[in-house]
């Protein structure tokens, strides 16, 4: 218990009052040098108590910041895992599926990884099937066929086009005479 009090500073206040009581008792029978020593010890004890309180407050703030950062990281990983589970289940838009997943129902395994994401996404798939499957378009007609390149006479081609076509055909342009 005393070791724990030293770490946390929990037993410091009663000790300080005991030190003050001892100083008061000795002040009656002590000389000036002893009184000065006791006063310096009491002052040092109070300074250490203030330092300990500041360290404790800083430690609590750091711990709260660490927990907050850990929670944010875990939430981002969970969102990423949920998106992957939604895509694996055939969701057209994972963000739409995530809006219907109750994150409070996610169960975590011993290693901290979520264990029931597929089941939660399956529940959304059963309730909102329109969020999954192939995209449904309202168009009923077929698109027109792609246009093929129109045949043009060689005299209508620009020199760069003409040479490119000759290269496509494997013909050496330097052996052809143009008019």
C-alpha positions as semicolon CSV with decimal commas, in nm:
position;residue;x (nm);y (nm);z (nm)
1;X;0,000;0,000;0,000
2;X;0,281;0,243;0,085
3;X;0,449;0,160;-0,246
4;X;0,125;0,238;-0,431
5;X;0,089;0,564;-0,238
6;X;0,437;0,664;-0,349
7;X;0,348;0,599;-0,715
8;X;0,015;0,776;-0,708
9;X;0,078;1,029;-0,433
10;X;-0,245;0,921;-0,265
11;X;-0,108;0,925;0,091
12;X;0,074;1,257;0,051
13;X;-0,180;1,490;0,209
14;X;-0,200;1,306;0,546
15;X;0,181;1,284;0,556
16;X;0,210;1,654;0,496
17;X;-0,022;1,735;0,786
18;X;0,171;1,494;1,008
19;X;0,492;1,670;0,905
20;X;0,334;2,003;0,986
21;X;0,217;1,873;1,326
22;X;0,567;1,742;1,396
23;X;0,714;2,077;1,295
24;X;0,473;2,257;1,526
25;X;0,568;2,029;1,820
26;X;0,938;2,074;1,755
27;X;0,900;2,448;1,703
28;X;0,816;2,483;2,070
29;X;1,138;2,320;2,187
30;X;1,364;2,364;1,882
31;X;1,623;2,625;1,814
32;X;1,615;2,858;1,513
33;X;1,834;2,634;1,296
34;X;1,605;2,334;1,350
35;X;1,299;2,549;1,281
36;X;1,452;2,669;0,953
37;X;1,538;2,311;0,854
38;X;1,185;2,193;0,931
39;X;1,039;2,484;0,737
40;X;1,256;2,399;0,433
41;X;1,156;2,031;0,455
42;X;0,790;2,131;0,477
43;X;0,829;2,368;0,181
44;X;1,008;2,101;-0,027
45;X;0,733;1,852;0,056
46;X;0,467;2,095;-0,061
47;X;0,662;2,164;-0,383
48;X;0,692;1,791;-0,449
49;X;0,319;1,750;-0,389
50;X;0,245;2,027;-0,640
51;X;0,484;1,869;-0,892
52;X;0,322;1,531;-0,840
53;X;-0,024;1,680;-0,894
54;X;0,095;1,845;-1,219
55;X;0,248;1,518;-1,340
56;X;-0,070;1,329;-1,250
57;X;-0,281;1,583;-1,441
58;X;-0,050;1,562;-1,743
59;X;-0,060;1,182;-1,729
60;X;-0,441;1,182;-1,720
61;X;-0,453;1,421;-2,018
62;X;-0,207;1,205;-2,213
63;X;-0,406;0,892;-2,133
64;X;-0,729;1,057;-2,249
65;X;-0,559;1,172;-2,571
66;X;-0,419;0,821;-2,633
67;X;-0,761;0,664;-2,580
68;X;-0,920;0,915;-2,816
69;X;-0,661;0,849;-3,087
70;X;-0,700;0,474;-3,039
71;X;-1,079;0,503;-3,067
72;X;-1,051;0,712;-3,386
73;X;-0,809;0,464;-3,543
74;X;-1,033;0,170;-3,449
75;X;-1,336;0,349;-3,598
76;X;-1,151;0,416;-3,925
77;X;-1,041;0,052;-3,948
78;X;-1,395;-0,062;-3,872
79;X;-1,535;0,165;-4,146
80;X;-1,280;0,026;-4,391
81;X;-1,364;-0,333;-4,295
82;X;-1,736;-0,257;-4,330
83;X;-1,682;-0,109;-4,677
84;X;-1,488;-0,419;-4,781
85;X;-1,761;-0,648;-4,644
86;X;-2,028;-0,447;-4,830
87;X;-1,832;-0,467;-5,157
88;X;-1,778;-0,842;-5,105
89;X;-2,154;-0,882;-5,061
90;X;-2,216;-0,710;-5,394
91;X;-2,310;-0,361;-5,280
92;X;-2,341;-0,107;-5,559
93;X;-2,237;0,173;-5,321
94;X;-2,071;0,076;-4,992
95;X;-2,141;0,417;-4,836
96;X;-2,515;0,364;-4,881
97;X;-2,493;0,024;-4,713
98;X;-2,291;0,163;-4,420
99;X;-2,571;0,406;-4,343
100;X;-2,791;0,109;-4,251
101;X;-2,537;-0,095;-4,050
102;X;-2,572;-0,064;-3,672
103;X;-2,209;-0,025;-3,564
104;X;-2,304;-0,086;-3,200
105;X;-2,380;-0,449;-3,288
106;X;-2,030;-0,523;-3,421
107;X;-1,867;-0,803;-3,220
108;X;-1,491;-0,816;-3,176
109;X;-1,274;-1,127;-3,139
110;X;-0,990;-1,183;-2,895
111;X;-0,746;-1,022;-3,139
112;X;-0,964;-0,708;-3,164
113;X;-1,081;-0,778;-3,518
114;X;-1,454;-0,755;-3,597
115;X;-1,614;-1,098;-3,634
116;X;-1,970;-1,045;-3,757
117;X;-1,943;-0,785;-4,035
118;X;-2,064;-1,025;-4,304
119;X;-2,374;-1,105;-4,096
120;X;-2,452;-0,736;-4,041
121;X;-2,414;-0,661;-4,412
122;X;-2,629;-0,966;-4,493
123;X;-2,900;-0,821;-4,266
124;X;-2,888;-0,496;-4,465
125;X;-2,894;-0,696;-4,790
126;X;-3,209;-0,881;-4,675
127;X;-3,378;-0,557;-4,565
128;X;-3,263;-0,336;-4,857
129;X;-3,196;-0,559;-5,160
130;X;-3,200;-0,263;-5,398
131;X;-2,859;-0,159;-5,258
132;X;-2,701;-0,477;-5,394
133;X;-2,664;-0,646;-5,729
134;X;-2,606;-0,524;-6,081
135;X;-2,688;-0,169;-6,168
136;X;-3,039;-0,134;-6,307
137;X;-3,083;0,117;-6,583
138;X;-3,415;0,248;-6,705
139;X;-3,304;0,253;-7,069
140;X;-3,488;-0,001;-7,286
141;X;-3,323;0,063;-7,622
142;X;-2,987;-0,055;-7,743
143;X;-2,718;0,197;-7,824
144;X;-2,643;0,260;-8,192
145;X;-2,353;0,064;-8,342
146;X;-2,013;0,226;-8,345
147;X;-1,920;0,399;-8,667
148;X;-1,646;0,242;-8,872
149;X;-1,377;0,450;-9,035
150;X;-1,487;0,565;-9,379
151;X;-1,268;0,473;-9,673
152;X;-1,099;0,777;-9,824
153;X;-0,896;0,812;-10,135
154;X;-0,521;0,850;-10,082
155;X;-0,524;1,191;-10,248
156;X;-0,763;1,316;-9,976
157;X;-0,522;1,224;-9,694
158;X;-0,275;1,463;-9,542
159;X;0,090;1,357;-9,587
160;X;0,123;1,248;-9,222
161;X;-0,195;1,037;-9,246
162;X;-0,084;0,889;-9,577
163;X;0,256;0,787;-9,437
164;X;0,096;0,644;-9,122
165;X;-0,138;0,429;-9,331
166;X;0,152;0,307;-9,543
167;X;0,342;0,209;-9,225
168;X;0,032;0,021;-9,101
169;X;0,034;-0,176;-9,425
170;X;0,408;-0,240;-9,398
171;X;0,497;-0,043;-9,712
172;X;0,818;0,157;-9,737
173;X;0,705;0,513;-9,821
174;X;1,041;0,604;-9,976
175;X;0,982;0,361;-10,266
176;X;0,644;0,510;-10,359
177;X;0,632;0,800;-10,596
178;X;0,368;1,065;-10,537
179;X;0,239;1,294;-10,805
